[in-house]
Amino acid sequence: MPDDLDALKQDTLDALAAAADQREWDAVRVGTLGKSGRLTALLKELGRAAPEERKSRGAALNALRDELGRAIEARGRELERAALDARLAGERVDVTLPPPPEPAGLIHPLSRTMEEMVAIFGAMGFSVAEGPDIETDWHNFSALNTPDHHPARTDHDTFYLPPLPGEGPNSRVLRTQTSGVQIRTMLERTPPLRIIVPGRTYRADHDATHSPMFHQCEGLVVGPASGAGAITLGHLKGTVIEFLRAFFALPDLPVRFRASYFPFTEPSMEIDIGWNRRTGELGGAKGQASDWLEVLGSGMVHPRVLANCGLDPRQWQGFAFGMGVERLCMLKHGIPDLRSLYESDLRWLRHYGFSALSPATLHEGI
């Protein structure tokens, strides 16, 4: 055998013997017999050899190809058996061991988020108020200064229920917001008031960022309109800023207030937080935001809303705010799709869920 073929044979056999796994073995196989392999290249050059040399050179190349092919195949089987033996040894199960315990139940991220909201606002002196999911049109819209022609009152946005005997059409709705509980609280209790209202709400909307059933947490503070204890816009800003920074555990989280419009507040404001559009991270360098993301709506309670609840606007005033629980939950825990919150996937819950033995408390840094 010519010297170059003998060297190729020895190099290949040495590389096969040194191959520790199938990945290294495959590299040797491709480097020798592949389309760009060393032996394949020699076979391609055979056509340029002199006629008297072509016959003997071709026979030597073919013999070497068969020999190396057998050696490569044999070494591949050895490595395959060794890999299987190692896998069987590593995955051996001791059948005498007791079965693993059933996985413990976990708290859903939405439930955890509402627990955190209650903990934070509870530390600020807020109490939790509740109300029915089925509201009257008056509590859900009219008392909140929402006119009859408002788009939110159309069948396209609101789930209306069949009327009871003696009721008019569109008199009962699945509440579109938890603000009806604010109305009920002002009707039933005497100010000063400081409440939050977490709960389910319903709207005719469904896509990757909206659900026909979702959760809101609204807040209401009502106090004197004048004097040393008067409720002002500054109280609203301070409350919201402290909540957002505590909830996201970012002491320097940038917060921005923008003028807006809601029929039940005057003046009204949208509230944005600092956010990096490219990375999705909250906050900003040295408290400066590169982008902004809306998370809340807020404002001072409209005098007509107070009057509808039997409160004199000259004596009482207050502020209100509302936020989507799902949005804050997704932002805090990096959940990309709203729909996954409701799919009842146990694998997803095991990843995002929280231990039932670690309730939300302020000493955890909330």
C-alpha positions as semicolon CSV with decimal commas, in nm:
position;residue;x (nm);y (nm);z (nm)
1;M;0,000;0,000;0,000
2;P;0,140;0,343;-0,090
3;D;0,275;0,551;0,194
4;D;-0,003;0,811;0,177
5;L;-0,275;0,546;0,203
6;D;-0,093;0,371;0,484
7;A;-0,070;0,701;0,675
8;L;-0,440;0,768;0,615
9;K;-0,530;0,423;0,743
10;Q;-0,322;0,461;1,058
11;D;-0,455;0,811;1,130
12;T;-0,815;0,690;1,096
13;L;-0,765;0,385;1,318
14;D;-0,593;0,599;1,585
15;A;-0,878;0,854;1,575
16;L;-1,137;0,575;1,607
17;A;-0,960;0,429;1,908
18;A;-0,947;0,774;2,073
19;A;-1,317;0,852;2,009
20;A;-1,488;0,861;2,350
21;D;-1,848;0,897;2,234
22;Q;-2,066;0,880;1,927
23;R;-2,022;1,248;1,850
24;E;-1,643;1,208;1,819
25;W;-1,690;0,881;1,627
26;D;-1,918;1,055;1,377
27;A;-1,657;1,327;1,326
28;V;-1,401;1,060;1,231
29;R;-1,647;0,889;0,994
30;V;-1,736;1,215;0,816
31;G;-1,372;1,326;0,804
32;T;-1,274;1,005;0,627
33;L;-1,570;0,882;0,421
34;G;-1,789;1,192;0,402
35;K;-1,841;1,403;0,090
36;S;-1,538;1,613;0,182
37;G;-1,350;1,331;0,360
38;R;-0,983;1,251;0,302
39;L;-1,044;0,914;0,137
40;T;-1,328;1,052;-0,075
41;A;-1,097;1,326;-0,201
42;L;-0,839;1,066;-0,307
43;L;-1,106;0,873;-0,496
44;K;-1,211;1,191;-0,678
45;E;-0,850;1,252;-0,784
46;L;-0,818;0,901;-0,934
47;G;-0,942;1,021;-1,271
48;R;-0,638;1,246;-1,307
49;A;-0,389;0,959;-1,254
50;A;-0,195;0,808;-1,543
51;P;-0,371;0,511;-1,712
52;E;-0,101;0,263;-1,608
53;E;-0,133;0,373;-1,243
54;R;-0,515;0,408;-1,230
55;K;-0,586;0,036;-1,204
56;S;-0,352;-0,039;-0,916
57;R;-0,430;0,291;-0,740
58;G;-0,804;0,234;-0,770
59;A;-0,779;-0,120;-0,631
60;A;-0,579;0,006;-0,333
61;L;-0,826;0,288;-0,264
62;N;-1,130;0,058;-0,284
63;A;-0,966;-0,197;-0,056
64;L;-0,883;0,076;0,196
65;R;-1,239;0,214;0,179
66;D;-1,384;-0,131;0,256
67;E;-1,140;-0,191;0,540
68;L;-1,194;0,149;0,702
69;G;-1,572;0,118;0,655
70;R;-1,571;-0,210;0,851
71;A;-1,350;-0,060;1,122
72;I;-1,569;0,250;1,155
73;E;-1,888;0,041;1,171
74;A;-1,743;-0,188;1,438
75;R;-1,625;0,102;1,651
76;G;-1,968;0,267;1,619
77;R;-2,137;-0,046;1,756
78;E;-1,893;-0,053;2,049
79;L;-1,964;0,309;2,142
80;E;-2,339;0,255;2,104
81;R;-2,329;-0,043;2,343
82;A;-2,116;0,155;2,590
83;A;-2,361;0,448;2,581
84;L;-2,655;0,213;2,641
85;D;-2,477;0,044;2,933
86;A;-2,401;0,382;3,091
87;R;-2,761;0,494;3,048
88;L;-2,897;0,172;3,202
89;A;-2,661;0,210;3,497
90;G;-2,756;0,574;3,548
91;E;-3,132;0,521;3,519
92;R;-3,150;0,214;3,740
93;V;-3,450;0,226;3,974
94;D;-3,452;0,077;4,321
95;V;-3,796;-0,091;4,327
96;T;-3,770;-0,142;4,703
97;L;-3,798;0,234;4,767
98;P;-4,141;0,377;4,860
99;P;-4,319;0,579;4,589
100;P;-4,250;0,956;4,584
101;P;-4,508;1,170;4,766
102;E;-4,782;1,339;4,569
103;P;-4,685;1,697;4,472
104;A;-4,820;1,955;4,713
105;G;-5,081;2,203;4,595
106;L;-4,964;2,547;4,484
107;I;-5,116;2,894;4,495
108;H;-5,208;3,031;4,153
109;P;-5,010;3,342;4,051
110;L;-5,332;3,548;4,028
111;S;-5,433;3,451;4,381
112;R;-5,082;3,530;4,502
113;T;-5,089;3,870;4,330
114;M;-5,416;3,965;4,499
115;E;-5,275;3,849;4,833
116;E;-4,976;4,077;4,780
117;M;-5,203;4,370;4,692
118;V;-5,409;4,315;5,006
119;A;-5,090;4,295;5,215
120;I;-4,949;4,620;5,076
121;F;-5,270;4,822;5,093
122;G;-5,350;4,668;5,431
123;A;-5,027;4,817;5,563
124;M;-5,152;5,155;5,434
125;G;-5,476;5,123;5,632
126;F;-5,705;4,999;5,353
127;S;-5,972;4,736;5,417
128;V;-6,111;4,489;5,162
129;A;-6,468;4,540;5,033
130;E;-6,665;4,288;4,830
131;G;-6,979;4,289;4,618
132;P;-7,185;4,077;4,377
133;D;-7,063;3,977;4,033
134;I;-7,412;4,048;3,895
135;E;-7,474;4,422;3,923
136;T;-7,759;4,652;3,839
137;D;-7,715;4,892;3,551
138;W;-7,737;5,178;3,801
139;H;-7,453;5,055;4,025
140;N;-7,233;4,958;3,728
141;F;-7,290;5,262;3,505
142;S;-7,540;5,533;3,603
143;A;-7,415;5,600;3,955
144;L;-7,063;5,630;3,811
145;N;-7,167;5,918;3,586
146;T;-7,150;5,701;3,273
147;P;-7,398;5,841;3,014
148;D;-7,644;5,622;2,825
149;H;-7,455;5,671;2,497
150;H;-7,118;5,562;2,639
151;P;-6,956;5,280;2,430
152;A;-6,904;5,066;2,742
153;R;-7,281;5,024;2,771
154;T;-7,322;4,859;2,429
155;D;-7,393;4,489;2,384
156;H;-7,055;4,456;2,212
157;D;-6,868;4,535;2,534
158;T;-7,098;4,426;2,816
159;F;-7,265;4,097;2,911
160;Y;-7,628;4,180;2,986
161;L;-7,850;3,927;3,164
162;P;-8,219;3,855;3,097
163;P;-8,436;4,090;3,306
164;L;-8,631;3,966;3,605
165;P;-9,013;4,013;3,613
166;G;-9,090;4,382;3,638
167;E;-8,742;4,493;3,524
168;G;-8,662;4,676;3,203
169;P;-8,415;4,556;2,939
170;N;-8,045;4,576;3,018
171;S;-8,116;4,622;3,387
172;R;-7,872;4,353;3,508
173;V;-7,512;4,304;3,392
174;L;-7,208;4,098;3,473
175;R;-7,004;4,377;3,627
176;T;-6,755;4,532;3,386
177;Q;-6,555;4,678;3,676
178;T;-6,547;4,648;4,053
179;S;-6,644;5,017;4,087
180;G;-6,998;4,911;4,177
181;V;-6,862;4,799;4,514
182;Q;-6,734;5,153;4,569
183;I;-7,087;5,283;4,511
184;R;-7,237;5,029;4,751
185;T;-6,977;5,114;5,017
186;M;-7,046;5,490;4,995
187;L;-7,420;5,420;5,018
188;E;-7,386;5,191;5,320
189;R;-7,106;5,350;5,521
190;T;-7,026;5,697;5,647
191;P;-6,693;5,854;5,547
192;P;-6,402;5,861;5,599
193;L;-6,349;5,552;5,382
194;R;-6,036;5,370;5,271
195;I;-6,108;5,048;5,077
196;I;-5,971;4,827;4,801
197;V;-6,195;4,603;4,590
198;P;-6,026;4,300;4,431
199;G;-6,250;4,070;4,230
200;R;-6,365;3,923;3,899
201;T;-6,502;4,137;3,617
202;Y;-6,644;4,053;3,274
203;R;-6,624;4,212;2,929
204;A;-6,692;4,083;2,578
205;D;-6,327;4,071;2,472
206;H;-6,092;3,779;2,409
207;D;-5,740;3,764;2,261
208;A;-5,378;3,720;2,373
209;T;-5,399;4,025;2,602
210;H;-5,771;4,027;2,694
211;S;-6,008;3,775;2,850
212;P;-6,390;3,777;2,883
213;M;-6,334;3,715;3,255
214;F;-6,050;3,890;3,434
215;H;-5,964;4,046;3,769
216;Q;-5,941;4,403;3,886
217;C;-5,831;4,571;4,206
218;E;-5,977;4,915;4,264
219;G;-5,921;5,153;4,550
220;L;-6,128;5,433;4,701
221;V;-6,044;5,693;4,963
222;V;-6,305;5,947;5,078
223;G;-6,237;6,214;5,339
224;P;-6,301;6,580;5,421
225;A;-6,298;6,828;5,134
226;S;-6,127;7,098;5,340
227;G;-5,929;7,145;5,656
228;A;-5,618;6,975;5,789
229;G;-5,733;6,624;5,690
230;A;-5,851;6,712;5,337
231;I;-5,793;6,450;5,068
232;T;-5,584;6,586;4,780
233;L;-5,428;6,475;4,455
234;G;-5,098;6,445;4,637
235;H;-5,242;6,165;4,853
236;L;-5,339;5,976;4,537
237;K;-4,994;6,011;4,384
238;G;-4,816;5,909;4,701
239;T;-5,038;5,604;4,753
240;V;-4,998;5,475;4,399
241;I;-4,623;5,536;4,380
242;E;-4,561;5,358;4,711
243;F;-4,779;5,064;4,605
244;L;-4,608;5,015;4,267
245;R;-4,258;5,039;4,411
246;A;-4,344;4,795;4,691
247;F;-4,523;4,549;4,460
248;F;-4,238;4,530;4,207
249;A;-3,971;4,558;4,482
250;L;-3,804;4,846;4,294
251;P;-3,750;5,143;4,529
252;D;-3,659;5,376;4,240
253;L;-3,920;5,254;3,989
254;P;-4,002;5,550;3,758
255;V;-4,373;5,641;3,774
256;R;-4,542;5,888;3,539
257;F;-4,889;6,049;3,559
258;R;-5,066;6,150;3,236
259;A;-5,385;6,350;3,201
260;S;-5,676;6,137;3,079
261;Y;-6,056;6,112;3,098
262;F;-6,292;5,886;3,293
263;P;-6,657;5,976;3,354
264;F;-6,633;5,895;3,726
265;T;-6,320;6,098;3,811
266;E;-6,220;6,461;3,758
267;P;-5,933;6,524;3,705
268;S;-5,836;6,182;3,566
269;M;-5,491;6,035;3,513
270;E;-5,332;5,734;3,348
271;I;-5,031;5,598;3,536
272;D;-4,725;5,457;3,358
273;I;-4,417;5,282;3,492
274;G;-4,066;5,271;3,353
275;W;-4,016;4,981;3,114
276;N;-3,760;4,870;2,857
277;R;-3,946;4,785;2,538
278;R;-3,656;4,579;2,401
279;T;-3,583;4,359;2,703
280;G;-3,918;4,375;2,886
281;E;-3,745;4,474;3,212
282;L;-3,906;4,718;3,454
283;G;-3,733;5,021;3,597
284;G;-3,458;5,230;3,445
285;A;-3,102;5,346;3,490
286;K;-3,081;5,586;3,783
287;G;-3,458;5,607;3,798
288;Q;-3,488;5,724;3,435
289;A;-3,714;5,520;3,206
290;S;-3,632;5,447;2,842
291;D;-3,996;5,357;2,765
292;W;-4,329;5,372;2,950
293;L;-4,602;5,114;3,007
294;E;-4,953;5,198;3,129
295;V;-5,064;5,000;3,435
296;L;-5,334;5,201;3,618
297;G;-5,614;5,452;3,580
298;S;-5,692;5,700;3,855
299;G;-5,834;6,038;3,951
300;M;-6,026;6,243;4,204
301;V;-6,382;6,115;4,255
302;H;-6,626;6,315;4,040
303;P;-6,864;6,534;4,246
304;R;-7,163;6,377;4,068
305;V;-7,058;6,030;4,185
306;L;-7,041;6,155;4,543
307;A;-7,383;6,320;4,506
308;N;-7,531;6,000;4,359
309;C;-7,425;5,823;4,679
310;G;-7,579;6,084;4,907
311;L;-7,252;6,260;4,994
312;D;-7,223;6,637;4,977
313;P;-6,929;6,720;4,741
314;R;-6,874;7,042;4,935
315;Q;-6,807;6,840;5,249
316;W;-6,643;6,525;5,110
317;Q;-6,395;6,445;4,836
318;G;-6,167;6,156;4,755
319;F;-5,964;5,967;4,500
320;A;-6,001;5,633;4,323
321;F;-5,776;5,408;4,117
322;G;-5,807;5,078;3,933
323;M;-5,567;4,822;3,791
324;G;-5,580;4,488;3,611
325;V;-5,452;4,209;3,833
326;E;-5,351;3,997;3,533
327;R;-5,136;4,273;3,385
328;L;-4,940;4,333;3,705
329;C;-4,906;3,958;3,762
330;M;-4,767;3,902;3,411
331;L;-4,525;4,193;3,442
332;K;-4,389;4,082;3,777
333;H;-4,347;3,712;3,696
334;G;-4,259;3,730;3,325
335;I;-4,573;3,554;3,196
336;P;-4,596;3,621;2,819
337;D;-4,955;3,518;2,737
338;L;-5,269;3,605;2,933
339;R;-5,449;3,288;2,821
340;S;-5,203;3,060;3,000
341;L;-5,340;3,191;3,332
342;Y;-5,668;3,005;3,268
343;E;-5,559;2,687;3,088
344;S;-5,531;2,471;3,404
345;D;-5,197;2,330;3,293
346;L;-5,039;2,166;3,598
347;R;-4,691;2,188;3,446
348;W;-4,734;2,563;3,405
349;L;-4,866;2,596;3,761
350;R;-4,572;2,402;3,905
351;H;-4,344;2,653;3,736
352;Y;-4,526;2,976;3,826
353;G;-4,715;2,866;4,140
354;F;-4,633;2,955;4,500
355;S;-4,613;2,739;4,809
356;A;-4,924;2,747;5,024
357;L;-4,696;2,758;5,330
358;S;-4,545;3,096;5,234
359;P;-4,830;3,349;5,235
360;A;-4,776;3,703;5,109
361;T;-4,649;3,918;5,394
362;L;-4,466;4,247;5,411
363;H;-4,160;4,095;5,578
364;E;-4,090;3,909;5,251
365;G;-4,000;4,242;5,096
366;I;-4,333;4,315;4,928
